[in-house]
Amino acid sequence: MFEKDVSLLRCPVSGYALRLQVISTASKNFVGGAHEIVEQGILFAEKDWFYPIINGIPRLLVESFLDYAGFLSEHLNDYAERKSLLEKKYADLIKYAVRKNKRTKESFAFEWSKFNYEKDKTWNADRIQMFDRFLKETDETADNLKDKIILDAGCGNGLLDLLIAPHCSQIVAMDLTTGIEKAAVKNEFKNLFFVQGDVQFPPLPKLHFDIVQCSGILMHTDNTKSSFSVIEQYVKNRGKLSVWLYHPRKSLIHNFLNRFRKCTTVLPLKLQYYFLLVTIFPVSFVVKKIKGRKQNSREMMVDILDGFTPEFRCEHTHEETVDWFVEKNYHNIKITTNELFGFNITGVKSMEI
């Protein structure tokens, strides 16, 4: 991250601006030449909270002081006291964040660890198709992005953000997991900024973004509507919110697999992986080959892991999701894509009177 990027960050709990303590810097190549970035550091909120910067990525989760205890204890002489204070003052919040995020962080980090950034397609789409899908889902054109500030809330492997960055003013790519680390290494755009953050506790300023995209994320939280109500606050007035969700299907096989996944998600992650490898993968492989879907084995397995390993997976009708947008004073609400398993919906935030 650049030192100037600190002005865009907020404490995800208090909402306060953050103060940067630089530990080390590094030279990184970007389009146009090399620039100095903050490689390691610590971000301090006005009250109590503190967060690490590791490998150039700010780690702004509620529980980051626990996840990165080794790094923080090495660089903060009073880490133990600071940790004890947080655990005493915010015990319920920390317990909630750790509980709801533990399995989700593990499952998605594991999923993207199987992905080959050089060879694999993301959701069966190559680079051009990924960008075209983004434009279709958000109901935008490439030309219209040039002055836009964009938040990709739940960016997954981060590849899409590398494609959007040349077309927009600024993009913040945020994800709950460490899956963004490989994309951050590959990033050569000064206007693209990777952050480890939680869509239920975004570490960013409210009413700031022209476009907030949240594709395939909210239904993997413990309360989809509540998460929607949080993330929509970061759309500026007259800005756009774009959300992709699963919808219900009238299919015996689909409903059976939903029940099946409720049994598998209680298994340890590695055991679940091998169980899916010998049960679901062979069937999926044959079906996809018969249908002519060109995926390699890794891509197929990433699809399976995405469908079966997340702890939370909810489905929502188009009608109820439209109601969420209406309740939050959005207009020009559109279903921009409607696919077999899910749909994308957008809305424009009305000016507050």
Stockholm file with secondary structure:
# STOCKHOLM 1.0

chainA/1-353         MFEKDVSLLRCPVSGYALRLQVISTASKNFVGGAHEIVEQGILFAEKDWFYPIINGIPRLLVESFLDYAGFLSEHLNDYAERKSLLEKKYADLIKYAVRKNKRTKESFAFEWSKFNYEKDKTWNADRIQMFDRFLKETDETADNLKDKIILDAGCGNGLLDLLIAPHCSQIVAMDLTTGIEKAAVKNEFKNLFFVQGDVQFPPLPKLHFDIVQCSGILMHTDNTKSSFSVIEQYVKNRGKLSVWLYHPRKSLIHNFLNRFRKCTTVLPLKLQYYFLLVTIFPVSFVVKKIKGRKQNSREMMVDILDGFTPEFRCEHTHEETVDWFVEKNYHNIKITTNELFGFNITGVKSMEI
#=GR chainA/1-353 SS CCGGGGGGCBCTTTCCBEEEEEEEEEEEEETTEEEEEEEEEEEEESSSCEEEEETTEEBCCTTHHHHTHHHHHHHCTTHHHHHHHHHHHSHHHHHHHHHHHHHHHHHHHHHHHTCCTTTCCBTTBCHHHHHHHHHHHHTCCTGGGTTCEEEEESCTTSHHHHHHGGGSSEEEEEESSGGGHHHHHHCCCTTEEEEECBTTBCCSCTTCEEEEEEESCGGGSSCHHHHHHHHGGGEEEEEEEEEEEECCCCCHHHHHHHHHHHHHTTSCHHHHHHHHHHHHHHHHHHHHHHHTCCCCHHHHHHHHHHHHSCSCCCBCCHHHHHHHHHHTTEEEEEEEEECSSEEEEEEEECCCC
#=GC SS_cons         CCGGGGGGCBCTTTCCBEEEEEEEEEEEEETTEEEEEEEEEEEEESSSCEEEEETTEEBCCTTHHHHTHHHHHHHCTTHHHHHHHHHHHSHHHHHHHHHHHHHHHHHHHHHHHTCCTTTCCBTTBCHHHHHHHHHHHHTCCTGGGTTCEEEEESCTTSHHHHHHGGGSSEEEEEESSGGGHHHHHHCCCTTEEEEECBTTBCCSCTTCEEEEEEESCGGGSSCHHHHHHHHGGGEEEEEEEEEEEECCCCCHHHHHHHHHHHHHTTSCHHHHHHHHHHHHHHHHHHHHHHHTCCCCHHHHHHHHHHHHSCSCCCBCCHHHHHHHHHHTTEEEEEEEEECSSEEEEEEEECCCC
//
